Amino acid sequence: MARAPVVVYPPAEGGGGGRRVRADGTILGIAYSEADLLEFLRRAGLDPEGIRLDDPDLIEWRGGGPDVWL
């Protein structure tokens, strides 16, 4: 099975939260919410209107799903 092209890493420790986001091997930044993640994906060329955050073929969530940010 192919790996998802987007990886959302576990929330950072230390109170501030935020999750590192990588797409096709490139770090896009630290997302603090679903809105941040969608903006990173838009900048990477994806249409945010067509993105399902629970799509395992697109996004690999590590350390919790789209409802975990802290």
NORUR-V949936 format. One line per field, one symbol per residue. ss: DSSP state (H for helix, E for strand, C for the rest). psi: psi as a letter, one per 30 degrees, with the letter a starting at -180 (. if undefined). burial: + if it has 24 or more other C-alpha atoms within 12 Angstrom, else -. A space follows every 50 residues. Layout:
ss = ???
psi = ???
burial = ???
This chain:
ss = CCCCCEEEEEECCCCCCCEEEEECCEEEEEECCHHHHHHHHHHCCCCHHH CCCCCCCCEEECCCCCCCCC
psi = kklkfkkjllkklgefakkkkkkhfkkfakkfleeeeeeeeeffgljffg kjfgjffekjkkhlafgjf.
burial = -----++++++------++++++----+++++++--++-++--------- --+-----+++----+--+-
